[in-house]
Amino acid sequence: MPLFRIVYVSEAAGPAASGLMPLVDIIGVSDRNNRRDQLTGVLMRHEGRFLQVLEGARVDLDRTLARVRSDGRHTNLAVLSDRRVEARMFPDWAMARVEATPDVARLLSADIDQDDRDAALDRLLTDLSPTEANAV
């Protein structure tokens, strides 16, 4: 079965922008849903914006992205990358929270073209390690 990876950003709405409990709720529900759908990924929040990476089968990713688009805690969702991949970068993380690094902050605020964005995303994702995450 082909494997895909989606990276998206969204604006956090309401308490999800800075509150700890809404973030815990998002991670808990995402972990449960992702385990059910055999998705893996990571979530970062920085200054009211989310960056999320999801990996899995096309149909499961599309269903999850539709659910996120309709979630009132997310607005202005933009897919940064959606491509077929050979292997998961986060095979053991149904959903992990990683603290946003300065590279994430730059990526979220930068106005860069797609080729540069893809290279920046690849570097960012490669730099993530399980020791930096709060795996759920």
Accessible surface in RSA format (square Angstrom, percent):
REM  Atomic radii and reference values for relative SASA: ProtOr
REM  Chains: A
REM  Algorithm: Lee & Richards
REM  Probe-radius: 1.40
REM  Slices: 20
REM RES _ NUM      All-atoms   Total-Side   Main-Chain    Non-polar    All polar
REM                ABS   REL    ABS   REL    ABS   REL    ABS   REL    ABS   REL
RES MET A   1   191.91  99.4 112.36  74.4  79.55 189.4 108.60  92.3  83.31 110.4
RES PRO A   2    61.89  45.1  56.10  51.1   5.78  21.0  59.46  49.1   2.42  15.0
RES LEU A   3    28.92  16.1  27.07  19.4   1.85   4.6  27.17  19.1   1.74   4.7
RES PHE A   4    35.90  18.0  35.90  22.2   0.00   0.0  35.90  21.8   0.00   0.0
RES ARG A   5    18.50   7.8  18.36   9.4   0.14   0.3   3.50   4.8  15.00   9.1
RES ILE A   6     0.36   0.2   0.36   0.3   0.00   0.0   0.36   0.3   0.00   0.0
RES VAL A   7     1.93   1.3   1.93   1.7   0.00   0.0   1.93   1.7   0.00   0.0
RES TYR A   8     0.35   0.2   0.35   0.2   0.00   0.0   0.00   0.0   0.35   0.4
RES VAL A   9     6.89   4.5   6.89   6.2   0.00   0.0   6.89   6.0   0.00   0.0
RES SER A  10     0.03   0.0   0.00   0.0   0.03   0.1   0.03   0.1   0.00   0.0
RES GLU A  11    58.01  33.3  58.01  43.9   0.00   0.0  15.87  30.7  42.14  34.4
RES ALA A  12    13.21  12.2   0.00   0.0  13.21  30.1   0.00   0.0  13.21  35.0
RES ALA A  13    27.19  25.0  19.19  29.6   8.00  18.2  25.01  35.2   2.18   5.8
RES GLY A  14    55.75  68.8   0.00   N/A  55.75  68.8  35.72  98.0  20.03  44.9
RES PRO A  15   103.51  75.4  91.54  83.4  11.97  43.5 103.02  85.1   0.49   3.0
RES ALA A  16     0.81   0.7   0.05   0.1   0.76   1.7   0.07   0.1   0.74   2.0
RES ALA A  17    31.06  28.6  26.29  40.6   4.77  10.9  26.29  37.0   4.77  12.6
RES SER A  18    94.86  80.2  72.88  97.3  21.97  50.6  42.45  90.4  52.40  73.4
RES GLY A  19    23.13  28.5   0.00   N/A  23.13  28.5  22.86  62.7   0.27   0.6
RES LEU A  20   117.74  65.6 110.80  79.3   6.95  17.5 111.12  78.0   6.62  17.8
RES MET A  21   134.86  69.8 131.49  87.0   3.37   8.0 111.06  94.4  23.80  31.5
RES PRO A  22    30.57  22.3  24.59  22.4   5.97  21.7  30.37  25.1   0.20   1.2
RES LEU A  23     8.89   5.0   8.74   6.3   0.15   0.4   8.89   6.2   0.00   0.0
RES VAL A  24    74.21  48.8  71.26  64.5   2.95   7.1  72.61  63.1   1.60   4.3
RES ASP A  25    71.42  50.0  64.73  64.4   6.70  15.8  24.57  57.8  46.85  46.7
RES ILE A  26    10.77   6.1   9.77   7.3   0.99   2.4  10.64   7.7   0.13   0.3
RES ILE A  27     9.70   5.5   9.70   7.2   0.00   0.0   9.70   7.0   0.00   0.0
RES GLY A  28    34.52  42.6   0.00   N/A  34.52  42.6  28.43  78.0   6.10  13.7
RES VAL A  29    48.84  32.1  48.46  43.9   0.38   0.9  48.46  42.1   0.38   1.0
RES SER A  30    22.19  18.8  18.65  24.9   3.54   8.2   5.58  11.9  16.61  23.3
RES ASP A  31    17.99  12.6  17.99  17.9   0.00   0.0   0.50   1.2  17.49  17.4
RES ARG A  32   147.97  62.1 142.72  72.8   5.25  12.5  72.82  99.5  75.14  45.5
RES ASN A  33    14.03   9.7  14.03  13.6   0.00   0.0   0.91   2.2  13.12  12.7
RES ASN A  34     2.71   1.9   2.71   2.6   0.00   0.0   0.00   0.0   2.71   2.6
RES ARG A  35   139.96  58.8 119.09  60.7  20.87  49.7  54.63  74.7  85.33  51.7
RES ARG A  36   146.90  61.7 113.89  58.1  33.01  78.6  81.36 111.2  65.55  39.7
RES ASP A  37    13.33   9.3   6.91   6.9   6.42  15.2   5.01  11.8   8.33   8.3
RES GLN A  38   136.72  76.5 126.42  92.4  10.29  24.5  41.11  87.5  95.61  72.5
RES LEU A  39     2.38   1.3   0.00   0.0   2.38   6.0   0.00   0.0   2.38   6.4
RES THR A  40    12.57   8.9  12.57  12.7   0.00   0.0  12.57  16.9   0.00   0.0
RES GLY A  41     0.00   0.0   0.00   N/A   0.00   0.0   0.00   0.0   0.00   0.0
RES VAL A  42     0.00   0.0   0.00   0.0   0.00   0.0   0.00   0.0   0.00   0.0
RES LEU A  43     1.11   0.6   1.11   0.8   0.00   0.0   1.11   0.8   0.00   0.0
RES MET A  44     0.72   0.4   0.35   0.2   0.37   0.9   0.58   0.5   0.13   0.2
RES ARG A  45    53.60  22.5  33.80  17.2  19.80  47.2   4.85   6.6  48.76  29.5
RES HIS A  46    50.34  27.5  46.93  32.6   3.41   8.7  33.79  34.8  16.55  19.3
RES GLU A  47   154.14  88.5 110.03  83.2  44.11 105.0  53.41 103.3 100.73  82.2
RES GLY A  48    16.11  19.9   0.00   N/A  16.11  19.9  11.62  31.9   4.49  10.1
RES ARG A  49    58.48  24.6  58.48  29.8   0.00   0.0  23.02  31.5  35.47  21.5
RES PHE A  50     0.01   0.0   0.01   0.0   0.00   0.0   0.01   0.0   0.00   0.0
RES LEU A  51     0.06   0.0   0.06   0.0   0.00   0.0   0.06   0.0   0.00   0.0
RES GLN A  52    10.54   5.9  10.54   7.7   0.00   0.0   0.00   0.0  10.54   8.0
RES VAL A  53     0.00   0.0   0.00   0.0   0.00   0.0   0.00   0.0   0.00   0.0
RES LEU A  54     1.15   0.6   1.15   0.8   0.00   0.0   1.15   0.8   0.00   0.0
RES GLU A  55     0.00   0.0   0.00   0.0   0.00   0.0   0.00   0.0   0.00   0.0
RES GLY A  56     0.00   0.0   0.00   N/A   0.00   0.0   0.00   0.0   0.00   0.0
RES ALA A  57    13.30  12.2   9.07  14.0   4.23   9.6   9.61  13.5   3.69   9.8
RES ARG A  58    76.76  32.2  74.16  37.8   2.60   6.2  59.45  81.2  17.31  10.5
RES VAL A  59    97.99  64.5  93.59  84.7   4.41  10.6  96.06  83.5   1.93   5.2
RES ASP A  60    23.29  16.3  23.29  23.2   0.00   0.0   0.00   0.0  23.29  23.2
RES LEU A  61     0.22   0.1   0.00   0.0   0.22   0.5   0.00   0.0   0.22   0.6
RES ASP A  62    69.69  48.8  62.50  62.2   7.19  17.0  28.38  66.8  41.31  41.2
RES ARG A  63   109.33  45.9 101.24  51.6   8.09  19.3  63.60  86.9  45.73  27.7
RES THR A  64     7.37   5.2   7.37   7.5   0.00   0.0   7.37   9.9   0.00   0.0
RES LEU A  65    17.64   9.8  17.64  12.6   0.00   0.0  17.64  12.4   0.00   0.0
RES ALA A  66    59.78  55.0  49.89  77.0   9.89  22.5  53.89  75.9   5.90  15.6
RES ARG A  67    84.57  35.5  77.67  39.6   6.90  16.4  65.31  89.3  19.27  11.7
RES VAL A  68    19.59  12.9  18.32  16.6   1.28   3.1  19.59  17.0   0.00   0.0
RES ARG A  69   132.39  55.6 105.92  54.0  26.47  63.0  47.29  64.6  85.10  51.6
RES SER A  70    94.57  79.9  58.17  77.6  36.39  83.8  50.88 108.3  43.69  61.2
RES ASP A  71    35.77  25.1  25.80  25.7   9.97  23.6  15.98  37.6  19.79  19.7
RES GLY A  72    64.71  79.8   0.00   N/A  64.71  79.8  43.69 119.9  21.02  47.1
RES ARG A  73    65.38  27.4  65.16  33.2   0.22   0.5  34.63  47.3  30.74  18.6
RES HIS A  74    14.49   7.9   6.26   4.4   8.23  21.0   1.86   1.9  12.63  14.7
RES THR A  75    62.58  44.5  55.42  56.2   7.15  17.0  54.97  73.8   7.61  11.5
RES ASN A  76   115.97  80.0  89.13  86.1  26.84  64.6  30.05  72.3  85.92  83.0
RES LEU A  77    28.46  15.9   6.11   4.4  22.36  56.2   6.11   4.3  22.36  60.2
RES ALA A  78    47.42  43.6  42.24  65.2   5.18  11.8  47.42  66.8   0.00   0.0
RES VAL A  79    56.02  36.9  27.35  24.8  28.67  69.1  27.35  23.8  28.67  77.8
RES LEU A  80    15.12   8.4  11.89   8.5   3.23   8.1  12.73   8.9   2.39   6.4
RES SER A  81    10.29   8.7   4.33   5.8   5.96  13.7   6.80  14.5   3.49   4.9
RES ASP A  82    69.78  48.9  39.10  38.9  30.68  72.6  14.71  34.6  55.08  54.9
RES ARG A  83    87.14  36.6  81.61  41.6   5.53  13.2  46.36  63.4  40.78  24.7
RES ARG A  84   150.81  63.3 127.78  65.1  23.03  54.8  40.38  55.2 110.43  66.9
RES VAL A  85    21.24  14.0  11.77  10.7   9.47  22.8  17.76  15.4   3.48   9.4
RES GLU A  86   168.64  96.8 136.55 103.3  32.09  76.4  68.10 131.7 100.54  82.1
RES ALA A  87    66.59  61.2  56.90  87.8   9.69  22.0  60.54  85.3   6.05  16.0
RES ARG A  88    71.70  30.1  52.99  27.0  18.71  44.5  15.49  21.2  56.21  34.1
RES MET A  89    67.39  34.9  39.59  26.2  27.80  66.2  43.33  36.8  24.06  31.9
RES PHE A  90     7.15   3.6   4.49   2.8   2.66   6.9   7.15   4.3   0.00   0.0
RES PRO A  91    85.70  62.5  65.98  60.1  19.71  71.7  65.98  54.5  19.71 122.5
RES ASP A  92   127.70  89.4  98.28  97.8  29.42  69.6  34.34  80.8  93.36  93.1
RES TRP A  93    13.61   5.5  12.44   6.0   1.17   2.8   6.69   3.6   6.92  11.2
RES ALA A  94     7.92   7.3   4.61   7.1   3.31   7.5   5.44   7.7   2.48   6.6
RES MET A  95     0.17   0.1   0.12   0.1   0.05   0.1   0.00   0.0   0.17   0.2
RES ALA A  96     0.00   0.0   0.00   0.0   0.00   0.0   0.00   0.0   0.00   0.0
RES ARG A  97    55.86  23.5  55.86  28.5   0.00   0.0   6.11   8.4  49.74  30.1
RES VAL A  98     2.99   2.0   1.65   1.5   1.34   3.2   1.90   1.6   1.09   3.0
RES GLU A  99   108.87  62.5 105.48  79.8   3.39   8.1  58.51 113.2  50.36  41.1
RES ALA A 100    27.91  25.7   3.25   5.0  24.66  56.1   3.25   4.6  24.66  65.3
RES THR A 101    42.81  30.5  38.30  38.8   4.52  10.8  41.60  55.9   1.21   1.8
RES PRO A 102    96.05  70.0  89.20  81.3   6.84  24.9  95.11  78.5   0.94   5.8
RES ASP A 103    64.77  45.4  60.09  59.8   4.67  11.1  14.51  34.2  50.25  50.1
RES VAL A 104     0.08   0.1   0.08   0.1   0.00   0.0   0.08   0.1   0.00   0.0
RES ALA A 105    23.33  21.4  20.47  31.6   2.86   6.5  20.84  29.3   2.49   6.6
RES ARG A 106   142.82  60.0 140.59  71.7   2.23   5.3  74.15 101.3  68.67  41.6
RES LEU A 107    15.13   8.4   4.29   3.1  10.85  27.3   7.40   5.2   7.73  20.8
RES LEU A 108    15.10   8.4   4.33   3.1  10.78  27.1   6.44   4.5   8.67  23.3
RES SER A 109    94.80  80.1  59.64  79.6  35.16  81.0  49.56 105.5  45.24  63.4
RES ALA A 110    40.22  37.0  20.02  30.9  20.19  45.9  28.67  40.4  11.54  30.6
RES ASP A 111   148.58 104.1 115.07 114.5  33.51  79.2  39.72  93.5 108.86 108.6
RES ILE A 112    52.35  29.8  39.29  29.3  13.06  31.5  45.54  32.8   6.81  18.5
RES ASP A 113    90.80  63.6  75.10  74.8  15.70  37.1  47.30 111.3  43.50  43.4
RES GLN A 114    86.37  48.3  79.77  58.3   6.61  15.7  53.32 113.5  33.05  25.1
RES ASP A 115   115.60  81.0 106.70 106.2   8.90  21.1  30.38  71.5  85.22  85.0
RES ASP A 116    80.31  56.3  76.97  76.6   3.34   7.9  14.95  35.2  65.36  65.2
RES ARG A 117    52.36  22.0  52.36  26.7   0.00   0.0   0.00   0.0  52.36  31.7
RES ASP A 118    38.11  26.7  37.97  37.8   0.14   0.3  11.54  27.2  26.57  26.5
RES ALA A 119    45.04  41.4  38.00  58.6   7.04  16.0  43.89  61.8   1.15   3.0
RES ALA A 120    20.12  18.5  16.28  25.1   3.84   8.7  16.85  23.7   3.27   8.7
RES LEU A 121     1.09   0.6   1.09   0.8   0.00   0.0   1.09   0.8   0.00   0.0
RES ASP A 122    56.22  39.4  54.40  54.1   1.82   4.3  25.98  61.1  30.24  30.2
RES ARG A 123   149.53  62.8 144.88  73.9   4.65  11.1  74.58 101.9  74.95  45.4
RES LEU A 124     9.11   5.1   6.92   4.9   2.20   5.5   8.72   6.1   0.39   1.1
RES LEU A 125     4.68   2.6   2.42   1.7   2.25   5.7   2.42   1.7   2.25   6.1
RES THR A 126    97.01  69.0  77.35  78.4  19.65  46.8  63.27  85.0  33.73  51.0
RES ASP A 127    92.48  64.8  75.87  75.5  16.61  39.3  29.41  69.2  63.07  62.9
RES LEU A 128    17.25   9.6   2.44   1.7  14.80  37.2   2.47   1.7  14.78  39.8
RES SER A 129    34.51  29.2  33.54  44.8   0.98   2.3  30.48  64.9   4.04   5.7
RES PRO A 130    95.78  69.8  85.91  78.3   9.87  35.9  86.18  71.2   9.60  59.7
RES THR A 131   130.20  92.6  93.83  95.1  36.38  86.7  86.90 116.7  43.30  65.5
RES GLU A 132    83.53  48.0  62.04  46.9  21.49  51.2  38.28  74.0  45.25  36.9
RES ALA A 133    15.24  14.0   0.00   0.0  15.24  34.7   0.06   0.1  15.17  40.2
RES ASN A 134    72.84  50.2  66.25  64.0   6.59  15.9  27.79  66.9  45.06  43.5
RES ALA A 135    65.09  59.8  33.65  51.9  31.44  71.5  33.71  47.5  31.38  83.1
RES VAL A 136    72.99  48.0  46.53  42.1  26.46  63.8  68.57  59.6   4.42  12.0
END  Absolute sums over single chains surface
CHAIN  1 A     7024.9       5636.9       1388.0       3893.6       3131.4
END  Absolute sums over all chains
TOTAL          7024.9       5636.9       1388.0       3893.6       3131.4
